[in-house]
Each structure stands twice: as structure tokens, then as C-alpha cells.
Amino acid sequence: MEVVPVSVLQALEAVSADTGIALPPLLRHLVAGGATVYRPDWASTWRERCLSAPPPLISCRDFEWLDAPGVSTTAGEWLNPAYQNGQRLLPFAETGAGDAWCLVPIDGALQPGVALVRHDSGVSEVGYRSFQDFACVQLLQALADLSDWTGEDGFSAEQACQVVRSDVDQVAAGMDATTGAWLRALSRAQPLLREVRDGPRSPPRTVLSLVSQSALYEALGRFCPPDVPALPITARWECAPAMARSKALLAAKAPPDWRALARKPGGKLAALRAHQQAHGSTLQQAKAAVDDFINQNPAPTP
């Protein structure tokens, strides 16, 4: 009998065993205590939780941890080696669009890298050499722009800094001492309003930040992506489980067979409507077809 995972860690360990992708110590540290679970009351308690006990990496843009069923379903029904030409992937989080953050083995490396597997693209890049590199980059970007917190979320500057610093502290606790201390020191800088650009040709924006954009770029230089080929990816909807569900849904929505209705006593009117729905026929055309069918297939004499 298959054991259903009851925690995120158990779900990740199950996929790890299936794929041979070892869980990085930092990822295990973050999920082990259940802190990555948002819980059903998240919609009404998220502000208080962000200020008191935020989920790890909460300050990262467009990042949501997968729950245990999400890990199992994403790994089993989409990012399964059987559907991905043998490519091994271990999903742990997703974006709002349905892209999946995954661990992926790198030839010759001791640790798996991290890739953002796009839901709508045939290839995806391995962007990080390790899960720790991934976490560092996400936190550095959060330190350089707190505008999400002070904008739509409505936090004060002090509260925004509190959330991001708490996030850095809990993630850094699972890193090596040198890297963790470096991130914590950056997060304790004085918050300032600075101009940033989202691209070379983008207009400047003024944002609250704990590190300047130039300091961000310098820090990101520590975390170069691995020199590995892009991953060929089969879209979720092209995988066997999704295709089977689509076929079942289409079958459930299919109009009833007008011939079966015509055979039933008193079913002629329903047969006419079913014929029109199935063939786009006029009432006259449907009547002719149904009458012809009934004449050729008379009901058995009782």
C-alpha cells in the first residue's frame, strides 16, 4: 500500500528517493519544522505572521513553497522522468504562473543546482549552482528593493525592514557561518531611498532598500550560474496524467448520443436536440435524421 506523505519533508524525501537527488542541508533545515506551510488561515493572518514568524524566503518575489500534495503531484504528474525524457527534477516551490522551482543534478557537482522550470516553455535554464546560491541571490534581491512591502502590502519602512531581516536571519541560520554572517551584516544596513533601474533602458524607480543596486550587482557576482545545457521540458498539459484528465473531461462534457436517445420511449425530442448540438443541424435536418434512424431501427415488439 502506498504511503501518502503527511509533511513537506516527507514528500521531498520521497521524491529524493525516487530520483536520486539528495536534499541540500539548507532546504532540509528550512522545511523540517513546518515553517514553509502557509496553513488555511494564511489569507487572514499573513500580515501578523510576516511580522512575527514569516515563512522562509517570504521576502522573495513570486515565490511560493509547495505543500506536501503539491510536491507529490508536481513531481509525479509533470516533472516525472518518465514524462521528461529521463530528466530528473525535484520541485520544492512555484511561482504564481505555475512555473516550478526545482533541484536538478549537475554532472560532476556534489550538490544539485536549481532551475526555474517554465510551465509554457520547451526549455529551462539551470540558474544556480546550489540551493544555497539560489537562496542567497533571492535574499540579496529582496534587500535591494523593499517596494513590494511598502507599496501594495502597506507596511511601514520599519516593518518592511523587520520582515526582510527576519527572513535573512532564519535562512542564514542554516547556511555556513561565513555566508550567513555576511548576509546578516548586509541586512543590518541603514534603509535608504534609492534610484534603481529594472533594465538598461528602463526608467528609474525610487525604492526603499538596504543595499544599493551597484552593491547588489557586485554581490551577485559571487553566484555565477553553472555552465550546463538548458533542460528540455515537456509541458504539464502534454504529460500522460493531464492528457487523461482532459480526455475524461471532454467525454463528460460530450453531448449524449442522439441514437441512444431515439431508441428510448418518449426520447425523440431529446434526440432532436442532441443531434442539433452534435452536428449543428437545423430542426428540420435533425427531424429527418432521427425519423430515418427510428424507421430503420424499430423498437422491439414487447
Secondary structure, DSSP 8 states (H G I E B T S, - for coil): ------SHHHHHHHHHHHHT----HHHHHHHHTSTT---TTHHHHHHHHHHHS--TTTTSTT-EE--HHHHHHHHHHTS-TTTTTT---EEEEE-TTS-EEEEE--TT-SS-EEEEE-TT-SEE-EEESSHHHHHHHHHHHHHT--HHHHTTT---HHHHHHHHHHHHHHHHTTS-HHHHHHHHHHHTS--EEEEE-SSTTS--EEEEESS-HHHHHHHHTT--------EE---GGGSHHHHHHHHHHHHHHS---HHHHHHSTT-HHHHHHHHHHHH---HHHHHHHHHHHHHHS-----
